[in-house]
Amino acid sequence: MCQLLPQRVQLCVGRELDLWGKEKWRVEFEHHEVVVCTAQVLVNLLIKGSDYMAMDRICLLVLDECHHA
């Protein structure tokens, strides 16, 4: 998917994301227009505070959690 879109896309999955600091996340968000991640990754960023992520920075949020239905 990342190669098919004209936007700069970053796939953020995996346990190593817990080790990413504020600066690493800032660089990822600065260099990518689309960030694909699990709902839990987003929740973890929001819990860390607005230095990491704030809801007002999100233009479009798609939650694919139908497997929980």
ChimeraX attribute file (.defattr): number of C-alpha atoms within 10 A of each C-alpha:
attribute: neighborCount
match mode: 1-to-1
recipient: residues
	/A:1	6
	/A:2	13
	/A:3	8
	/A:4	7
	/A:5	9
	/A:6	8
	/A:7	11
	/A:8	12
	/A:9	19
	/A:10	16
	/A:11	13
	/A:12	15
	/A:13	13
	/A:14	10
	/A:15	9
	/A:16	8
	/A:17	14
	/A:18	11
	/A:19	8
	/A:20	10
	/A:21	10
	/A:22	13
	/A:23	11
	/A:24	13
	/A:25	16
	/A:26	13
	/A:27	10
	/A:28	15
	/A:29	17
	/A:30	9
	/A:31	12
	/A:32	13
	/A:33	12
	/A:34	18
	/A:35	14
	/A:36	15
	/A:37	14
	/A:38	15
	/A:39	13
	/A:40	10
	/A:41	17
	/A:42	17
	/A:43	11
	/A:44	14
	/A:45	18
	/A:46	15
	/A:47	12
	/A:48	13
	/A:49	10
	/A:50	12
	/A:51	12
	/A:52	18
	/A:53	20
	/A:54	14
	/A:55	10
	/A:56	7
	/A:57	9
	/A:58	9
	/A:59	7
	/A:60	7
	/A:61	9
	/A:62	7
	/A:63	9
	/A:64	9
	/A:65	9
	/A:66	6
	/A:67	5
	/A:68	5
	/A:69	4
